[in-house]
């Protein structure tokens, strides 16, 4: 019975830069999704079972492009990319909350493809996940699957989305992270995510190159104030990625925390992808003893906040955030097949 595990991810710095040929510094976390495939020779149906799905389970027919229900579209796209030799059952278990901005969808996609035998080279795997997500109607970038597929335990992964080159960045052992759910659900298909991408494409067209390759000085050519703000976030976020990598190398967690909070303000004000409940949660967290900085996790519009803390901070205790859900996390290794 082939099976695979794929972690979730949070971004230390570098959100909404991937589809702008910019820089990002995410890390995989030790919350994860596991998928096991049990083949049923002679069957042409693949059942997908998980207690995280609204209906509990659904079936996808193999070898057809016939329409499937919305909740089955991603699985159908993955099965078209990596068809098993027969039908069977995909059993999914996960500690990742859905709709929280922790890449549960990408973790599911990566784990399914690995369980079905896909090439485990990170970039090839990430591109296949992106293709399946787009076929399901989610026009996502490569950040989530590439971070999940290419992570190394104890490290963040620096990604240049212009060249698609990556390298590992050690996270000091004294850096401690807690994720707190705002309890505002997040579904990119129901948010202005596509609008933000379109705004960036319009700004890049005016400037003549992707925003991730621009400087602040270039932005004077943008006469539309909305496009200028969107571009300013991307340019300054890429600068923050470079600075965050330098600070991690120096072990300067205080400055890194301040940089994370600064990045959240940019996402909230310039990029307008935050919501009041998330902004309030960031403010609450940074006011707590031992919390060095906080920012929204993932694409925004709800979901979770990730906070960088000192190792002795009371905020690391999940119960300190009740009734909100919270998880203490560490930099995790990337996706992998599991021994059977």
C-alpha atoms as one frame of an Amber mdcrd trajectory, in Angstrom:
protein
   0.000   0.000   0.000   1.965   3.063  -1.212   1.713   6.106   1.031   3.257
   9.558   1.453   3.418  12.441   3.899   3.474  16.158   3.024   3.831  18.979
   5.570   2.041  22.293   5.654   3.986  25.517   5.417   4.150  29.080   6.692
   6.089  31.981   5.238   8.613  33.764   7.394   8.752  36.525   4.767   7.742
  36.650   1.121   4.012  36.390   0.400   2.439  37.220  -2.982   5.882  37.352
  -4.547   5.893  33.952  -6.258   3.656  34.896  -9.182   5.652  38.129  -9.522
   9.047  36.462 -10.129  10.132  37.602  -6.677  11.714  36.094  -3.563  10.238
  34.141  -0.674  11.426  32.479   2.528   8.907  29.843   3.651   9.383  26.877
   5.961   7.594  23.562   6.183   5.939  22.829   9.530   5.332  19.691  11.547
   1.617  19.599  10.812   1.046  17.328   7.841  -1.196  15.324   5.548  -0.719
  11.621   4.904  -2.214   9.735   1.960  -2.308   5.971   1.461  -3.463   4.337
  -1.773  -5.042   0.880  -1.728  -5.443  -0.447  -5.298  -8.480  -2.441  -6.366
  -7.597  -4.332  -9.572 -10.341  -4.174 -12.156 -11.908  -1.044 -10.724 -12.129
   2.218 -12.671 -13.110   4.357  -9.690 -10.854   5.977  -7.104 -12.527   6.702
  -3.798 -11.091   9.514  -1.701 -11.843   9.261   2.008 -11.118  11.860   4.697
 -12.939  13.243   7.689 -11.821  16.709   6.539 -14.024  16.660   3.431 -17.565
  18.059   3.755 -19.185  14.790   2.640 -16.568  12.512   4.160 -15.718  10.857
   0.827 -16.225  11.027  -2.932 -15.344   8.993  -6.035 -13.442   9.986  -9.171
 -13.706   7.922 -12.388 -10.404   7.158 -14.121  -9.733   7.832 -17.783 -12.368
  10.483 -18.325 -12.549  14.262 -18.357 -16.204  14.207 -17.320 -17.211  16.957
 -14.859 -16.939  16.104 -11.156 -18.315  17.880  -8.074 -16.370  20.893  -6.821
 -14.818  19.089  -3.862 -13.466  16.387  -6.228 -11.872  18.670  -8.842  -8.389
  18.768  -7.343  -8.283  15.000  -6.845  -9.516  14.489 -10.407  -6.758  16.748
 -11.748  -4.127  14.877  -9.755  -5.398  11.504 -10.971  -5.240  12.702 -14.585
  -1.620  13.756 -14.086  -0.583  10.584 -12.257  -3.116   7.865 -13.071  -2.832
   4.654 -11.062  -2.935   1.326 -12.927  -6.388   0.638 -11.484  -8.992   2.167
  -9.279  -8.775   1.957  -5.520  -9.021   4.085  -2.434  -7.019   7.119  -1.318
  -7.253   7.439   2.466  -6.328  10.864   3.752  -5.425  11.780   7.329  -4.237
  15.215   8.342  -3.315  17.418  11.272  -3.529  20.491   9.008  -6.649  22.629
   9.428  -8.436  23.363   6.159  -8.872  26.991   5.090  -6.293  28.276   7.560
  -3.595  29.517   5.169  -1.237  26.648   6.061  -1.236  25.071   2.584  -3.539
  22.145   3.331  -4.537  21.959  -0.339  -0.930  21.849  -1.564  -0.020  19.274
   1.088  -2.899  17.084  -0.098  -1.796  17.461  -3.720   1.865  16.681  -3.023
   1.022  13.671  -0.852  -1.405  12.242  -3.428   1.085  12.537  -6.283   3.873
  10.941  -4.251   1.620   8.114  -3.079   0.713   7.434  -6.717   4.376   7.313
  -7.758   5.121  10.778  -9.176   8.726  11.925  -9.576   9.819  13.342  -6.203
  12.103  16.033  -7.692  10.760  19.177  -5.929  10.292  21.473  -8.935   8.662
  18.810 -11.118   6.371  17.876  -8.251   5.483  21.509  -7.568   4.683  22.197
 -11.210   2.405  19.162 -11.371   0.560  20.338  -8.256   0.166  23.805  -9.725
  -1.241  22.316 -12.934  -3.784  20.266 -10.990  -4.791  23.253  -8.845  -5.312
  25.376 -11.939  -7.399  22.653 -13.544  -9.532  22.771 -10.387  -9.985  26.540
 -10.785  -7.370  27.811  -8.300  -4.782  29.957 -10.090  -2.044  29.543  -7.507
   1.694  30.101  -7.682   4.495  27.628  -7.002   5.244  28.789  -3.465   3.218
  26.240  -1.510   4.107  23.003  -3.330   7.761  23.952  -3.864   8.237  24.830
  -0.190   6.522  21.594   0.850   8.449  19.411  -1.588  11.875  20.999  -1.116
  12.092  21.653   2.620  14.843  20.417   4.947  14.315  19.906   8.678  15.593
  22.819  10.768  15.708  25.147   7.773  13.670  27.622   5.812  13.924  27.431
   2.029  14.875  30.544   0.069  13.186  30.577  -3.348  13.920  32.892  -6.273
  10.834  32.660  -8.474  12.587  34.423 -11.339  15.187  31.661 -11.725  13.399
  28.946  -9.664  16.646  28.383  -7.787  16.437  27.435  -4.108  18.764  27.070
  -1.168  18.363  26.126   2.468  18.628  28.692   5.271  19.268  27.395   8.781
  16.788  28.530  11.439  18.482  28.997  14.840  17.382  26.423  17.409  16.329
  29.193  19.803  13.733  30.472  17.316  10.287  29.272  18.402   7.066  29.583
  16.425   3.387  29.424  17.279   0.504  29.486  14.816  -2.810  30.912  15.998
  -6.030  30.553  14.019  -8.026  33.766  13.647 -11.088  31.504  13.191 -11.922
  33.507  10.056 -12.077  30.844   7.310 -10.072  31.409   4.156 -10.992  30.202
   0.660  -9.026  31.786  -2.172 -11.819  31.047  -4.647 -14.070  33.386  -2.650
 -11.591  36.248  -2.155 -10.064  38.973  -4.392  -6.924  36.834  -4.908  -7.385
  36.791  -8.686  -7.871  40.558  -8.651  -4.520  41.057  -6.911  -2.794  38.906
  -9.507  -4.402  40.909 -12.294  -3.328  44.194 -10.686   0.247  42.951 -10.510
   0.152  41.869 -14.147  -1.072  45.343 -15.149   1.674  47.023 -13.125   4.325
  44.724 -14.600   3.064  45.501 -18.115   3.529  49.228 -17.499   6.991  48.712
 -16.013   8.104  46.251 -18.670   9.209  43.442 -16.351   7.940  41.364 -13.412
   7.513  43.251 -10.148   9.960  40.967  -8.371  12.721  42.345 -10.592  11.850
  46.000 -10.012  13.152  48.580  -7.538  11.309  51.259  -5.620  12.671  53.832
  -8.043  10.923  52.092 -10.921   7.513  52.589  -9.351   7.355  56.305 -10.203
   6.248  55.163 -13.675   2.993  53.849 -12.155   0.456  56.667 -12.179  -2.371
  54.503 -10.830  -2.101  54.704  -7.013  -3.613  51.238  -6.512  -1.128  49.594
  -8.858   1.699  51.528  -7.190   0.709  50.199  -3.768   0.494  46.614  -5.007
   3.893  46.921  -6.662   5.393  48.572  -3.580   4.429  45.575  -1.471   6.124
  43.143  -3.860   9.314  45.208  -4.133   9.634  45.831  -0.394   8.712  42.228
   0.433  11.569  40.974  -1.740  13.899  43.330   0.115  12.601  41.913   3.397
  13.365  38.377   2.199  17.001  39.277   1.600  17.187  40.983   4.995  15.517
  38.051   6.767  18.070  35.631   5.374  20.880  37.885   6.623  19.273  38.156
  10.076  18.842  34.397  10.355  22.501  33.974   9.517  23.385  36.377  12.328
  20.881  34.868  14.753  19.220  38.275  15.228  15.723  37.095  16.092  14.601
  40.436  17.538  15.166  42.221  14.227  13.666  39.273  12.342  10.489  39.519
  14.393  10.222  43.225  13.669  10.669  42.458   9.968   7.859  39.889  10.061
   5.478  42.415  11.610   6.543  45.033   9.068   5.763  42.546   6.312   2.280
  42.015   7.716   1.623  45.765   7.671   2.615  45.840   4.015   0.261  42.964
   3.227  -2.549  44.721   5.091  -2.044  48.293   3.834  -0.356  48.103   0.426
  -1.567  44.729  -0.785  -4.918  44.734   1.030  -5.106  40.976   1.606  -5.662
  41.020   5.351  -8.907  41.374   7.283  -9.588  43.193  10.593  -9.766  40.032
  12.707  -6.301  38.991  11.487  -4.864  42.476  12.034  -6.249  42.468  15.580
  -4.719  39.056  16.230  -1.308  40.262  15.025  -1.562  43.270  17.370  -2.576
  41.024  20.255   0.291  38.608  19.688   3.043  41.215  19.407   1.864  42.733
  22.698   2.472  39.469  24.572   5.665  38.755  26.547   8.345  37.047  24.514
   6.666  37.518  21.120   9.152  39.086  18.711   6.898  39.499  15.678   3.838
  38.161  13.888   2.279  38.097  10.434  -0.575  36.476   8.609   0.080  33.015
   7.216  -0.530  32.201   3.568  -2.427  34.202   0.989  -4.517  36.199   3.453
  -8.220  37.062   3.712  -8.513  35.160   6.995  -6.857  32.045   8.327  -3.886
  31.927  10.690  -1.158  34.154  12.069   2.383  32.900  12.682   4.396  34.436
  15.531   8.129  34.267  16.206   8.796  33.935  19.922  11.569  33.580  22.433
  11.871  30.012  23.644  10.441  30.917  27.065   7.437  32.915  25.815   4.090
  31.963  27.412   2.539  32.574  23.988   4.038  29.285  22.769   1.521  27.372
  24.853  -1.497  26.631  22.615  -3.889  26.856  25.566  -2.878  30.506  26.021
  -4.903  31.364  22.907  -8.173  29.604  23.760 -10.843  29.583  22.456  -8.784
  30.027  19.295  -6.926  26.983  18.017  -3.156  27.192  18.157  -0.160  24.994
  17.395   3.496  25.236  18.358   5.513  24.336  15.252   9.104  23.821  14.138
  10.828  23.857  10.734  10.046  20.450   9.251  11.486  18.240   6.564   9.780
  18.119   3.202   7.356  15.681   1.635   8.381  12.045   1.332   7.074   8.599
   0.590   6.554   6.461   3.672   8.011   3.016   4.197   5.403   0.279   3.861
